[in-house]
């Protein structure tokens, strides 16, 4: 269970799905009778069908538990940022502790194995997603004749319909407004405007 509070909740599910889109790389945890399987695959979100889509290496021992459909948890967390008390207006007294602004989602579900055709489509979608906005984006067809076919036997694609989401958007909601205003101004100067804007939104600055 994720420790969180009501005021750390996102405004809507789309903000959770946006976090998954931005983060992509996550952690997959599957408890089983002999212990816990842990892998670090990429995840894509199928918003319409409310499911994650992912893949691991076929030789990864984690695959046997995915094939069994054991309840699993995918964790996706952004980089966030350290918030220094030296930024606060009471400096140099520093009477407020430093904190960390971050967003994390724990996605619960039971994995389902995809067909080869579905796995290929997933990989194509993933490349398109990751190459967007790049100069001369790379395309799957550049693997050449037989390139995908040669690799496919080594890839296990799966989906994970979302049963439950536990989320924490810790963006300064429980801190003093003046301190967070100063923190967002410093984040702007440090080139972290996107995080600063999210903090302003959630802190109502």
N, C-alpha and C positions, 0 to 999 in steps of 0.2 A: 504494500500500500504506500502510495506517495504521500509524504507529509506536505500539506498545503493548507491554504486558508481561502475563505470565500473571496476576499479581495484580490487574490492572486489568480483568479479565473479569467480566461479570455472572454472577449465580447461575444464570440460566436465560433462555430466549428470551422468556418473558412479560415480563421486566423490560425487554428491548429494545423489545418491542411497546408496553409502557406508556410508554416514552420517546417513541415516535412519536405515541401518543395525546395526550400532554401538549404536545408541541412543535408538531405540525401543519405549521407553515411550515418549509420546508427549501430545499435547493439541489439542482438536478438538473444533472448534468454528462454530456455526451455527446460524446466525441471523434469526429471525422470527418476525411475526407481533406483538408479545407481548414482545419482548426483544431479549435476546441472550442466547442460550444454550451453556454451556461450560462443557466439560468432559476431562478426562485425560486417554485415552486408550493407549494400545500398538499399534504399526503399523509395518507391514511387507511390503516390496516392491516387487511387481511382475514386474521385469524389462522387461520381454518380452512383457507383455501387458500394460506396463506403467500405473500401478494402485497401490493404497495402499489397503491393506487387514487388517481388524481390527475387533474388537468386543467390545460390552459394555454389561452391565447387562440388562436383558430383562425389568426389572422394572424401569430402568433409564428413566426419562421423555424425555431425549434427543432423545430416540428412535422414538418418533412420528415424529420428524422433519427429521430423517434419512429415515423413510419410505416414507415421502413426497418428498424425493429427493431434499431438499432445498440446494442451493449452500453453501458449507462449506469450511473451511480452517483448515488444519492440520499443526501444528507447531512442528518442531523437532529441538532441539538445544542441542549441546554438552555442556559439563561442562565448557570448556575453562579454562583460567587461568588469574589471575591478573598479570600484568607485572609492576614490581616496578622500579621507576626511580633510586632507590638505586643500581640497577644492572648496570647502564649505565657507560661508561668510564669517563664521566665528573664528576662523584661523587668526592668530596662532593658538587659541585656547584648545581647539580640537576636542570639544566636549561631546561629539557624536562619533560612534565607531564607524570604521570603514564598512562597506558592504559590497555585494556583487549583484549586478543586474544580469538576469539570464531568463531563458524560456526553455522549458522541457516538457515533453509529452511521453507518457507511458501508454502504449497501445496494446490492448489485450485481445487475443483471438486464437483460433485454432487453424493452423496452416493447412492448405490444400494444394496438392501438387498440380502443376500445369502441364498441358500437352507440349510437345516440341514446337508446334506451330505457335502456341500462345507464348512460349518462352522466347522464340525468335522475335515476335512482335514486341514483347516487353523490352528486349535488348535494343531494338530499333528505336522505340520510344525513349529509352534511357539516353541513347546517344544524341538524339534530337534535342532532348531536354538539356543535356549538359553542354552541347555545342552551340546552343542558341546565342546569338549576338556576337559570335566570333568571326573574325575575318577568314574567309574560305573555310567554313565549318567542315569537319571530317564527316564522312558518311559510311555506313556499313558496307556499301557496295565496293568500297575501296579495299576490302579484304581480298577481293579477287575471286576467281572461280573456285568453288569448293571451300572458300575460307570459313564461312559460317558452318557449313556441314562438318568440317573437320573439328571444329571447336565445340559444337553442340553436345556431343556425348559426354563432355566434361562439365556440363552445366546443369544444375537442378533448379528449375524455376518453380516458384510457388506463390500463392496468394494467401492473404490472411484477412478474412472478413472481420471487421471491427466489432467486437462484443462490448468493449468498454474503453473509455479514455480517461486517464488521470493526468491532469495538466497543472503546471505551475508557471505562470508568467510573473516572475518576481522583478518588478521594474520600479521599485521605490515607493510603492503605494503606502507602505507603513513608515515612511521616513518624513521628516519635516519638509514642507514645500519649499522653503527658502534654500535648504541644502540641495534638494533635487534640482531646483532651478539653476543653481551654480554648477552642479554636476553635469547637467545637459549642455550648458554653455562650454564647459571644458571638453566634453565629448565632441562637440561641434569642431572645436579647434584641433582636436586629435584626429579628425577625419572619420568619426563614427556618427555621422549625422542620422543615419537610419535608426540606430539604437536610441539616440537622443530624442528623435521624434516619437518613437514608441513610448519612451518614458514620459514625455510631455502629455501624450494621449492618455496613458493609464493613470498618471498622477494629476491629470486635469490642470496642467500648468498653463 
